[in-house]
Amino acid sequence: MYNYDIAEGRGKMDYYTPEQVAEKLQISVRTVWKYIREGQMPASKIGRGYRISEEQLERFMQSQEINRNHQNK
C-alpha cells in the first residue's frame, strides 16, 4: 500500500497496486486487470504502473453488491 499526500488540507490517501487489490479481495491478479481493462474497476495510471485508491476500491465494491431483494434465481 502506498500513502500519498494529495493536497494541503485533504490529508493522505492510500493507493494499492493491482497485486495488492487481488490479495485484499482474494481474487486473481488477472481478474483485477480484467476489471480495470473493462472499466469496471477504476484505477489511476501513475508513471508506468496503475494504482487503485481506497475510495476507488470502495466504489467498485459497492457496485458489486448484490441486492438482497433480487437474490440468485
Secondary structure by P-SEA (a helix, b strand, c coil): cccccccccccbbbbbcaaaaaaaacccaaaaaaaaaaccbbbbbccccccccaaaaaaaaaaaccccccccc
